Amino acid sequence: MGMGGMTDQVIATDFLISVKSGVRNYAAAITEAATLELREALREQLRDAVETHEKITNFMMARGYYHPHELGDQLQVDLTAADTAFNLAQKS
């Protein structure tokens, strides 16, 4: 409802951004961990987060939501998403 076909893209993008943040936070936490056991647990979480990032990236690329290797294509996707968000805000 509301955003139609953009919903999957918005959810996937938000998820990708959240996972990227998690990867950075796990990496920082590993450098601060006081024990070997904690570092190992955090490394496992970091590996899981990186794998999740890859899955989300592949999902987004397969659906044309994300073009990490084609700047021009990604710019078009981003501009379309921005226009859609702007138009939705205007209708509200």
Beta strands, then each sheet from edge to edge (+ up, - down):
end
